[in-house]
Amino acid sequence: MSTSLDKARAVFTRSCDAKTFNGGIHTVTFQPTPNRPNEDRYVVEEWDDISLESPWLFMAVLDGHAGSEAADYTEQHLPRFLRDALRSKLAGAGAEYNVQDISSFLCSQIEEFDHGIGAAVTELCPNPRGLDIEFIQSLITGPDSLALRRASSGTTLSAALIDRNKENLWAIGLGDSSVVLLTDEGNGTLAGQRLTPLHNTTTPSEYARVKLSHPTSEHNVLRDQRVLGILSVTRGDFSYKLPAAYSANIFSKLPSEHGYFPVHDVSNDNISPPYIASKCEVRHINLTKKKSTLALYTDGVNNIIEGRFLFRKEDPCKADAAAVIGALLQEPIDESFLENVFEHKVDSRWNSDGNRAVEAERWGQ
């Protein structure tokens, strides 16, 4: 039994792209389905030009879907976009800044970044109606096709910005990935708290927001618990933001680079866009009150814990994912609680290189 478990752990570890950064930051990304590309990305950066003192820390998790182009672009360009804007904003401010002002600033900057992805498409093709086949072909195969793929694919964004003195945290959420704060309760227990809501159709406020934003005559706004019957996240992709002609004449014509997930034509149900929002949610946390650990992860962690797609289809686990992550990472782990969640025993610190992110992913499988 032990040998089989060791072999399984070795196979899993080889499939992971895991790194450990200075400051005790552990990361991992992997694709559990063979022959499918990993569309997720992450960012860990120290910004040493925001102030003259210690650097600021920026971390992000990007859950790409329908292609990796949006996640790739966001990974490569959003950190610099925010860093430059924040440096300009705080220039001359010294040690003083309003934390709520920073929250609003981050929200507006991320919305502006998102808008730029869509603007690249509308600038290439201001009038998508009545396009001839030759022009469409030149768009989707030409040098600007990557801009179209960025907009037709999508990504969530869960991010954290921590100031130079490690006193202030801004948690950023756009989509259904999570930013979770694990606070030390003094007895070794880590209490988990999700800092931003999940922007998907299982969140009642998001479901209501999407439904009430469109005429009652539109019966397919939310079909089978998905936006236009396809997408579960309620913030992101431009196929659901731009007029239907973009989906019918451009996005749906893009050749899929991943045949298992074609580019969907949502033009028949796209009557009163946008159906997906661009606004993120930002929450400020004072880090001086309790010792804490931060965890950022995609909805894949929630799915593993619930087990509704594989292990517990008939009886999904209802435990709060944030609480489970806390129980996995505390010392000692909460064995009784975790065995009830996963329906098997859980070992602590089995990974020889000490990367806790790898362990947290593997424990639930």
Disulfide bonds with the S-S distance in Angstrom:
none
